[in-house]
Amino acid sequence: MVLAIDLGKSRCRAVVEDPRRRVVHDGVGAPGLAASGGVDAALAALRPALASLRASSGPGPTGSEDGAAPVDAVAVDAVAVGAVGVGAVAVGAAGAWAAPAAASELARRLATEADVPAVVMSDVVSAHAGALDGGEGVLLIAGTGAAALGMNRDGATLIDGWGPELGDFGSGSWLGREALRAVLRASARLGPATSLTDAVRPSVGDVSAVQAWLAQGGALARHLATLAPTLLDAAAAGDEVAARIAEEAVRLLAASATAAASATAAASATAAASASASAAASASTSASASRPPTGSASAVALHGGLTDHDWFRGRLVASLREGGLTVVPSAGDALDGARLLAERSDLPHERFVHRAE
């Protein structure tokens, strides 16, 4: 049994499959492994999940007879989770892609604390593995942030995921920012009138309150992303300003997916050419000159809250198909991917998986 954990920057979710998915923790995330003190912060976010597993697996020092985890489950000793039947802990952690050394350190320290093997990978990698069931292709993430990860056995390319200041093009935070810009421009007669002015009022207030609303506590990107559904609803209802913004988001997201798919295909072409050249040197190996494909670089799975909006999803899917990509249903989520990568080491994702005993 694997304890699978999705450790994001705002949320930490942990589940076990026994044999059905059982949620054992849903708490606060960590700033990311690439941040200063990222490993310590990640462990601080993971310890309550380990403790909750112990508490929810039966009566104990702070457990209840029905196995429910109490509020102070963090007080439970998190060591030796194998005692409750867990054979490994798998974590998809934000920031691991940019900080592989930190991911390796987290795996080592987590294995020591949990006393079972630990597997750590980027949350984007675990999401890719879950969505494509360990196969090849592109995962397009369109949520608060945005990124496209293309992967096969010959290479992997991450497009965007650069954060709200420099990237996340077409994301929920990007849409929210553009919505407020449109409202401000309309109020100053620098742009056309838009129904967004009235649509955002229940959340933001009058135009004069925009700056104060932005200054509220919490992550600005998540704050802005709360306005994305409002903009998409306005676009679906026919507001021209909102529709132009939404169509630009579609274009940006599709461009990221296309770039990831193209880079993945190029990696395969380079590997095939190398294999062909090697095979040409020996007639006995000529049969291996052309390797059968192990997946489709043009397959794209969608992930993230924006793809739940029917109007927006329809346009995004159409744009991807026009670009020659094939949209496939997501097989699972990041938690499924973390579990899968804990159980298998023969997948294209393995080069990005950090293991410790």
C-alpha beads as a LAMMPS data file, in Angstrom:
LAMMPS data file: protein, C-alpha beads

357 atoms
356 bonds

1 atom types
1 bond types

-500.0 500.0 xlo xhi
-500.0 500.0 ylo yhi
-500.0 500.0 zlo zhi

Masses

1 110.0

Atoms # bond

1 1 1 0.000 0.000 0.000
2 1 1 1.331 3.426 -0.980
3 1 1 0.729 6.684 0.837
4 1 1 0.429 9.118 -2.083
5 1 1 0.821 12.832 -1.375
6 1 1 0.269 15.869 -3.581
7 1 1 2.277 18.681 -1.971
8 1 1 1.435 21.995 -3.604
9 1 1 2.203 25.532 -2.557
10 1 1 -1.181 26.035 -0.938
11 1 1 -2.479 22.544 -0.234
12 1 1 -1.204 19.138 0.875
13 1 1 -3.407 16.114 0.142
14 1 1 -2.627 12.543 1.146
15 1 1 -4.471 9.341 0.247
16 1 1 -3.991 5.607 0.561
17 1 1 -5.522 2.912 -1.625
18 1 1 -6.829 0.155 0.632
19 1 1 -8.276 -0.988 -1.816
20 1 1 -10.316 2.152 -2.484
21 1 1 -8.917 5.656 -2.212
22 1 1 -9.064 6.898 1.359
23 1 1 -8.205 10.512 2.164
24 1 1 -6.089 10.683 5.295
25 1 1 -5.038 14.335 5.180
26 1 1 -6.028 17.593 3.500
27 1 1 -3.998 20.444 4.894
28 1 1 -1.656 23.336 4.206
29 1 1 1.052 23.104 1.548
30 1 1 4.603 24.468 1.417
31 1 1 6.340 27.270 -0.529
32 1 1 8.078 24.790 -2.849
33 1 1 11.373 22.920 -2.859
34 1 1 13.065 25.646 -4.884
35 1 1 12.390 28.209 -2.152
36 1 1 14.840 28.968 0.642
37 1 1 14.423 26.303 3.320
38 1 1 12.204 24.365 0.931
39 1 1 13.025 20.891 2.250
40 1 1 12.379 21.821 5.878
41 1 1 9.106 23.498 4.913
42 1 1 8.080 20.457 2.880
43 1 1 8.752 18.117 5.783
44 1 1 6.772 20.383 8.100
45 1 1 3.818 20.097 5.717
46 1 1 4.228 16.327 5.311
47 1 1 4.494 15.381 8.986
48 1 1 0.789 16.040 9.701
49 1 1 -0.066 13.729 6.781
50 1 1 2.075 10.957 8.251
51 1 1 0.581 11.542 11.673
52 1 1 -2.955 11.552 10.283
53 1 1 -2.285 8.210 8.626
54 1 1 -1.292 6.710 11.964
55 1 1 -4.299 8.243 13.689
56 1 1 -6.799 7.188 11.019
57 1 1 -5.585 3.591 10.915
58 1 1 -6.997 2.621 14.261
59 1 1 -7.164 3.584 17.928
60 1 1 -3.984 4.937 19.427
61 1 1 -2.733 7.658 21.744
62 1 1 -4.851 10.332 20.062
63 1 1 -6.950 8.189 17.723
64 1 1 -10.598 7.264 18.025
65 1 1 -12.238 3.857 17.916
66 1 1 -13.589 4.462 14.406
67 1 1 -10.148 5.410 13.089
68 1 1 -11.039 9.056 12.389
69 1 1 -8.130 11.449 12.653
70 1 1 -8.581 14.026 15.429
71 1 1 -7.719 17.684 15.115
72 1 1 -4.441 17.199 16.979
73 1 1 -3.362 14.263 14.820
74 1 1 -0.008 15.986 14.287
75 1 1 0.847 14.959 17.842
76 1 1 0.871 11.303 16.783
77 1 1 4.317 9.792 16.257
78 1 1 4.905 9.832 12.504
79 1 1 7.746 7.308 12.564
80 1 1 7.377 3.788 11.123
81 1 1 4.250 4.267 9.037
82 1 1 4.993 0.788 7.733
83 1 1 3.448 -0.453 10.961
84 1 1 0.020 0.459 9.549
85 1 1 0.595 -1.376 6.278
86 1 1 2.167 1.340 4.143
87 1 1 5.030 0.087 2.005
88 1 1 6.145 3.414 0.542
89 1 1 5.491 7.148 0.648
90 1 1 5.278 8.933 -2.713
91 1 1 5.263 12.730 -2.925
92 1 1 4.641 14.972 -5.908
93 1 1 6.175 18.208 -4.631
94 1 1 5.974 21.717 -6.048
95 1 1 9.407 23.029 -7.003
96 1 1 11.055 19.635 -7.460
97 1 1 11.542 20.176 -11.197
98 1 1 13.694 23.259 -10.587
99 1 1 15.425 21.851 -7.497
100 1 1 16.355 18.186 -8.048
101 1 1 18.972 18.220 -5.288
102 1 1 16.328 19.356 -2.814
103 1 1 13.990 16.629 -4.071
104 1 1 16.671 13.998 -3.425
105 1 1 17.273 15.384 0.057
106 1 1 13.552 15.335 0.795
107 1 1 13.344 11.693 -0.293
108 1 1 16.228 10.717 2.005
109 1 1 14.909 12.569 5.029
110 1 1 11.352 11.400 4.462
111 1 1 12.464 7.767 4.197
112 1 1 14.287 8.148 7.501
113 1 1 11.339 9.756 9.278
114 1 1 8.680 7.423 7.868
115 1 1 10.910 4.332 8.052
116 1 1 9.702 3.154 4.639
117 1 1 11.009 3.816 1.115
118 1 1 10.247 7.334 -0.105
119 1 1 9.752 8.542 -3.660
120 1 1 9.759 12.250 -4.562
121 1 1 9.056 13.882 -7.900
122 1 1 7.743 17.205 -9.185
123 1 1 4.007 17.671 -8.807
124 1 1 3.941 18.336 -12.559
125 1 1 5.614 14.971 -13.184
126 1 1 3.172 13.129 -10.913
127 1 1 0.264 14.903 -12.593
128 1 1 1.616 13.886 -16.021
129 1 1 2.001 10.265 -14.947
130 1 1 -1.502 10.216 -13.518
131 1 1 -3.184 11.907 -16.459
132 1 1 -1.457 9.765 -19.100
133 1 1 -1.326 6.580 -17.000
134 1 1 2.455 6.543 -17.116
135 1 1 2.525 6.965 -20.881
136 1 1 3.982 9.512 -23.247
137 1 1 2.473 12.748 -24.471
138 1 1 1.715 16.218 -23.148
139 1 1 0.000 17.338 -19.981
140 1 1 -1.470 20.828 -20.287
141 1 1 -2.164 22.414 -16.915
142 1 1 -4.627 25.302 -16.912
143 1 1 -5.438 26.215 -13.341
144 1 1 -4.272 29.044 -11.108
145 1 1 -0.993 28.682 -12.984
146 1 1 -0.229 27.183 -16.375
147 1 1 2.354 24.803 -17.801
148 1 1 2.749 22.124 -20.447
149 1 1 4.950 19.083 -19.884
150 1 1 5.823 16.921 -22.871
151 1 1 7.510 13.615 -22.144
152 1 1 8.603 10.403 -23.800
153 1 1 11.505 7.999 -23.368
154 1 1 13.788 10.234 -25.398
155 1 1 13.259 13.536 -23.616
156 1 1 11.064 15.855 -21.616
157 1 1 10.297 19.543 -21.976
158 1 1 8.461 21.825 -19.567
159 1 1 6.954 24.923 -21.155
160 1 1 5.901 27.791 -18.873
161 1 1 5.236 27.137 -15.205
162 1 1 7.297 30.286 -14.742
163 1 1 5.028 31.828 -12.122
164 1 1 2.566 34.727 -12.331
165 1 1 5.237 37.406 -12.559
166 1 1 6.954 36.006 -15.648
167 1 1 4.602 33.447 -17.151
168 1 1 1.568 31.270 -16.388
169 1 1 0.192 32.465 -19.713
170 1 1 -3.520 31.815 -20.166
171 1 1 -3.933 30.644 -16.566
172 1 1 -6.619 31.540 -14.067
173 1 1 -4.431 34.224 -12.510
174 1 1 -3.664 35.607 -15.976
175 1 1 -7.386 35.762 -16.785
176 1 1 -8.166 37.489 -13.492
177 1 1 -5.465 40.083 -14.059
178 1 1 -6.714 40.784 -17.586
179 1 1 -10.283 41.089 -16.305
180 1 1 -9.291 43.800 -13.835
181 1 1 -7.201 45.576 -16.441
182 1 1 -10.217 45.661 -18.753
183 1 1 -12.405 47.066 -15.973
184 1 1 -9.864 49.750 -15.088
185 1 1 -9.333 50.727 -18.714
186 1 1 -13.077 50.953 -19.286
187 1 1 -13.496 53.155 -16.209
188 1 1 -10.831 55.548 -17.532
189 1 1 -12.249 55.437 -21.067
190 1 1 -9.036 53.900 -22.310
191 1 1 -10.912 50.836 -23.482
192 1 1 -14.414 49.704 -24.433
193 1 1 -17.209 49.270 -21.924
194 1 1 -17.566 45.735 -20.639
195 1 1 -20.019 43.759 -18.543
196 1 1 -17.026 42.719 -16.444
197 1 1 -17.364 46.004 -14.551
198 1 1 -20.613 44.801 -13.015
199 1 1 -19.640 41.132 -12.981
200 1 1 -16.609 41.574 -10.725
201 1 1 -18.341 43.999 -8.348
202 1 1 -19.649 41.302 -5.939
203 1 1 -16.078 40.094 -5.446
204 1 1 -14.010 43.238 -5.826
205 1 1 -16.370 46.130 -5.229
206 1 1 -16.351 49.343 -7.224
207 1 1 -13.442 50.277 -9.459
208 1 1 -12.044 52.467 -6.701
209 1 1 -11.685 49.370 -4.513
210 1 1 -9.553 47.327 -6.920
211 1 1 -6.195 48.264 -5.387
212 1 1 -7.408 47.511 -1.871
213 1 1 -8.797 44.171 -3.039
214 1 1 -5.451 43.260 -4.580
215 1 1 -3.662 44.184 -1.355
216 1 1 -5.564 41.638 0.728
217 1 1 -3.547 38.890 2.379
218 1 1 -2.722 35.613 0.689
219 1 1 -1.132 34.692 -2.605
220 1 1 -2.011 37.238 -5.276
221 1 1 -2.135 34.620 -8.041
222 1 1 -4.818 32.604 -6.240
223 1 1 -6.681 35.828 -5.483
224 1 1 -6.729 36.836 -9.143
225 1 1 -7.684 33.346 -10.279
226 1 1 -10.969 33.567 -8.373
227 1 1 -12.111 36.027 -11.054
228 1 1 -11.428 33.635 -13.943
229 1 1 -14.858 31.933 -13.873
230 1 1 -16.516 35.360 -13.893
231 1 1 -14.601 36.366 -17.008
232 1 1 -15.305 33.066 -18.762
233 1 1 -19.015 33.325 -17.969
234 1 1 -19.052 36.844 -19.409
235 1 1 -17.270 35.617 -22.534
236 1 1 -19.735 32.769 -22.953
237 1 1 -22.598 35.270 -22.589
238 1 1 -21.254 37.352 -25.475
239 1 1 -19.222 40.149 -23.879
240 1 1 -16.718 41.090 -26.583
241 1 1 -13.993 42.269 -24.224
242 1 1 -14.173 39.120 -22.115
243 1 1 -14.310 36.950 -25.231
244 1 1 -11.138 38.514 -26.641
245 1 1 -9.315 37.881 -23.381
246 1 1 -10.538 34.290 -23.220
247 1 1 -9.571 33.607 -26.825
248 1 1 -6.084 34.955 -26.136
249 1 1 -5.841 32.596 -23.157
250 1 1 -6.793 29.713 -25.445
251 1 1 -4.114 30.758 -27.925
252 1 1 -1.450 31.002 -25.229
253 1 1 -2.291 27.635 -23.680
254 1 1 -2.441 25.902 -27.052
255 1 1 0.919 27.434 -27.973
256 1 1 2.497 26.005 -24.817
257 1 1 1.074 22.544 -25.507
258 1 1 2.228 22.684 -29.123
259 1 1 5.734 23.738 -28.095
260 1 1 5.952 20.870 -25.597
261 1 1 4.708 18.365 -28.181
262 1 1 7.127 19.659 -30.808
263 1 1 10.092 19.431 -28.456
264 1 1 9.134 15.889 -27.487
265 1 1 8.785 14.857 -31.121
266 1 1 12.150 16.440 -31.913
267 1 1 13.798 14.438 -29.134
268 1 1 12.356 11.247 -30.597
269 1 1 13.514 12.177 -34.087
270 1 1 17.036 12.825 -32.823
271 1 1 17.107 9.519 -30.959
272 1 1 15.751 7.662 -33.991
273 1 1 18.374 9.228 -36.246
274 1 1 21.112 8.223 -33.831
275 1 1 19.782 4.683 -33.642
276 1 1 19.536 4.534 -37.417
277 1 1 23.133 5.686 -37.831
278 1 1 24.346 3.082 -35.370
279 1 1 22.348 0.376 -37.085
280 1 1 23.718 1.325 -40.490
281 1 1 27.215 0.504 -39.245
282 1 1 26.247 -3.136 -38.928
283 1 1 23.994 -5.060 -41.291
284 1 1 23.154 -7.423 -38.476
285 1 1 21.503 -4.629 -36.549
286 1 1 19.674 -3.065 -39.472
287 1 1 16.371 -4.329 -38.176
288 1 1 16.661 -1.965 -35.226
289 1 1 17.255 1.112 -37.351
290 1 1 13.683 2.249 -36.992
291 1 1 12.342 1.988 -33.457
292 1 1 8.614 1.567 -33.011
293 1 1 7.090 4.513 -31.214
294 1 1 6.397 4.009 -27.522
295 1 1 3.694 6.649 -27.408
296 1 1 2.274 9.670 -29.159
297 1 1 3.858 13.073 -28.755
298 1 1 0.620 14.567 -30.080
299 1 1 -1.540 13.181 -27.254
300 1 1 -2.593 15.926 -24.828
301 1 1 -4.365 15.491 -21.502
302 1 1 -5.941 18.499 -19.799
303 1 1 -5.673 19.326 -16.117
304 1 1 -6.740 22.258 -13.950
305 1 1 -9.840 24.167 -12.955
306 1 1 -10.171 26.194 -16.162
307 1 1 -10.809 23.002 -18.105
308 1 1 -13.945 22.423 -16.021
309 1 1 -15.606 25.420 -17.698
310 1 1 -17.517 23.915 -20.632
311 1 1 -17.360 26.986 -22.891
312 1 1 -13.637 27.477 -22.355
313 1 1 -12.778 23.786 -22.590
314 1 1 -14.615 23.510 -25.896
315 1 1 -12.581 26.301 -27.424
316 1 1 -9.329 25.031 -26.000
317 1 1 -9.930 21.519 -27.326
318 1 1 -10.825 22.914 -30.756
319 1 1 -7.637 24.988 -30.833
320 1 1 -5.473 22.035 -29.844
321 1 1 -7.042 19.859 -32.523
322 1 1 -6.553 22.552 -35.146
323 1 1 -2.878 22.469 -34.232
324 1 1 -2.686 18.746 -34.951
325 1 1 -2.843 17.559 -31.346
326 1 1 -5.110 14.824 -30.014
327 1 1 -6.914 15.537 -26.753
328 1 1 -7.239 12.394 -24.654
329 1 1 -9.211 11.852 -21.433
330 1 1 -7.199 12.094 -18.234
331 1 1 -6.699 8.656 -16.730
332 1 1 -6.137 10.013 -13.221
333 1 1 -4.726 12.822 -11.122
334 1 1 -1.428 13.693 -9.450
335 1 1 -2.121 11.323 -6.559
336 1 1 -2.622 8.446 -8.999
337 1 1 0.620 9.453 -10.677
338 1 1 2.583 9.531 -7.425
339 1 1 1.337 6.050 -6.540
340 1 1 2.149 4.756 -10.028
341 1 1 5.695 6.121 -9.922
342 1 1 6.221 4.545 -6.509
343 1 1 5.191 1.166 -7.874
344 1 1 7.002 1.276 -11.223
345 1 1 10.486 2.332 -12.277
346 1 1 10.209 1.508 -15.993
347 1 1 8.292 4.609 -17.088
348 1 1 9.562 7.643 -19.040
349 1 1 9.255 9.697 -15.849
350 1 1 11.913 7.700 -13.998
351 1 1 14.749 10.156 -14.717
352 1 1 12.815 12.736 -12.666
353 1 1 12.016 10.417 -9.748
354 1 1 14.125 10.592 -6.589
355 1 1 14.122 7.390 -4.513
356 1 1 15.434 6.625 -1.056
357 1 1 15.227 3.512 1.104

Bonds

1 1 1 2
2 1 2 3
3 1 3 4
4 1 4 5
5 1 5 6
6 1 6 7
7 1 7 8
8 1 8 9
9 1 9 10
10 1 10 11
11 1 11 12
12 1 12 13
13 1 13 14
14 1 14 15
15 1 15 16
16 1 16 17
17 1 17 18
18 1 18 19
19 1 19 20
20 1 20 21
21 1 21 22
22 1 22 23
23 1 23 24
24 1 24 25
25 1 25 26
26 1 26 27
27 1 27 28
28 1 28 29
29 1 29 30
30 1 30 31
31 1 31 32
32 1 32 33
33 1 33 34
34 1 34 35
35 1 35 36
36 1 36 37
37 1 37 38
38 1 38 39
39 1 39 40
40 1 40 41
41 1 41 42
42 1 42 43
43 1 43 44
44 1 44 45
45 1 45 46
46 1 46 47
47 1 47 48
48 1 48 49
49 1 49 50
50 1 50 51
51 1 51 52
52 1 52 53
53 1 53 54
54 1 54 55
55 1 55 56
56 1 56 57
57 1 57 58
58 1 58 59
59 1 59 60
60 1 60 61
61 1 61 62
62 1 62 63
63 1 63 64
64 1 64 65
65 1 65 66
66 1 66 67
67 1 67 68
68 1 68 69
69 1 69 70
70 1 70 71
71 1 71 72
72 1 72 73
73 1 73 74
74 1 74 75
75 1 75 76
76 1 76 77
77 1 77 78
78 1 78 79
79 1 79 80
80 1 80 81
81 1 81 82
82 1 82 83
83 1 83 84
84 1 84 85
85 1 85 86
86 1 86 87
87 1 87 88
88 1 88 89
89 1 89 90
90 1 90 91
91 1 91 92
92 1 92 93
93 1 93 94
94 1 94 95
95 1 95 96
96 1 96 97
97 1 97 98
98 1 98 99
99 1 99 100
100 1 100 101
101 1 101 102
102 1 102 103
103 1 103 104
104 1 104 105
105 1 105 106
106 1 106 107
107 1 107 108
108 1 108 109
109 1 109 110
110 1 110 111
111 1 111 112
112 1 112 113
113 1 113 114
114 1 114 115
115 1 115 116
116 1 116 117
117 1 117 118
118 1 118 119
119 1 119 120
120 1 120 121
121 1 121 122
122 1 122 123
123 1 123 124
124 1 124 125
125 1 125 126
126 1 126 127
127 1 127 128
128 1 128 129
129 1 129 130
130 1 130 131
131 1 131 132
132 1 132 133
133 1 133 134
134 1 134 135
135 1 135 136
136 1 136 137
137 1 137 138
138 1 138 139
139 1 139 140
140 1 140 141
141 1 141 142
142 1 142 143
143 1 143 144
144 1 144 145
145 1 145 146
146 1 146 147
147 1 147 148
148 1 148 149
149 1 149 150
150 1 150 151
151 1 151 152
152 1 152 153
153 1 153 154
154 1 154 155
155 1 155 156
156 1 156 157
157 1 157 158
158 1 158 159
159 1 159 160
160 1 160 161
161 1 161 162
162 1 162 163
163 1 163 164
164 1 164 165
165 1 165 166
166 1 166 167
167 1 167 168
168 1 168 169
169 1 169 170
170 1 170 171
171 1 171 172
172 1 172 173
173 1 173 174
174 1 174 175
175 1 175 176
176 1 176 177
177 1 177 178
178 1 178 179
179 1 179 180
180 1 180 181
181 1 181 182
182 1 182 183
183 1 183 184
184 1 184 185
185 1 185 186
186 1 186 187
187 1 187 188
188 1 188 189
189 1 189 190
190 1 190 191
191 1 191 192
192 1 192 193
193 1 193 194
194 1 194 195
195 1 195 196
196 1 196 197
197 1 197 198
198 1 198 199
199 1 199 200
200 1 200 201
201 1 201 202
202 1 202 203
203 1 203 204
204 1 204 205
205 1 205 206
206 1 206 207
207 1 207 208
208 1 208 209
209 1 209 210
210 1 210 211
211 1 211 212
212 1 212 213
213 1 213 214
214 1 214 215
215 1 215 216
216 1 216 217
217 1 217 218
218 1 218 219
219 1 219 220
220 1 220 221
221 1 221 222
222 1 222 223
223 1 223 224
224 1 224 225
225 1 225 226
226 1 226 227
227 1 227 228
228 1 228 229
229 1 229 230
230 1 230 231
231 1 231 232
232 1 232 233
233 1 233 234
234 1 234 235
235 1 235 236
236 1 236 237
237 1 237 238
238 1 238 239
239 1 239 240
240 1 240 241
241 1 241 242
242 1 242 243
243 1 243 244
244 1 244 245
245 1 245 246
246 1 246 247
247 1 247 248
248 1 248 249
249 1 249 250
250 1 250 251
251 1 251 252
252 1 252 253
253 1 253 254
254 1 254 255
255 1 255 256
256 1 256 257
257 1 257 258
258 1 258 259
259 1 259 260
260 1 260 261
261 1 261 262
262 1 262 263
263 1 263 264
264 1 264 265
265 1 265 266
266 1 266 267
267 1 267 268
268 1 268 269
269 1 269 270
270 1 270 271
271 1 271 272
272 1 272 273
273 1 273 274
274 1 274 275
275 1 275 276
276 1 276 277
277 1 277 278
278 1 278 279
279 1 279 280
280 1 280 281
281 1 281 282
282 1 282 283
283 1 283 284
284 1 284 285
285 1 285 286
286 1 286 287
287 1 287 288
288 1 288 289
289 1 289 290
290 1 290 291
291 1 291 292
292 1 292 293
293 1 293 294
294 1 294 295
295 1 295 296
296 1 296 297
297 1 297 298
298 1 298 299
299 1 299 300
300 1 300 301
301 1 301 302
302 1 302 303
303 1 303 304
304 1 304 305
305 1 305 306
306 1 306 307
307 1 307 308
308 1 308 309
309 1 309 310
310 1 310 311
311 1 311 312
312 1 312 313
313 1 313 314
314 1 314 315
315 1 315 316
316 1 316 317
317 1 317 318
318 1 318 319
319 1 319 320
320 1 320 321
321 1 321 322
322 1 322 323
323 1 323 324
324 1 324 325
325 1 325 326
326 1 326 327
327 1 327 328
328 1 328 329
329 1 329 330
330 1 330 331
331 1 331 332
332 1 332 333
333 1 333 334
334 1 334 335
335 1 335 336
336 1 336 337
337 1 337 338
338 1 338 339
339 1 339 340
340 1 340 341
341 1 341 342
342 1 342 343
343 1 343 344
344 1 344 345
345 1 345 346
346 1 346 347
347 1 347 348
348 1 348 349
349 1 349 350
350 1 350 351
351 1 351 352
352 1 352 353
353 1 353 354
354 1 354 355
355 1 355 356
356 1 356 357
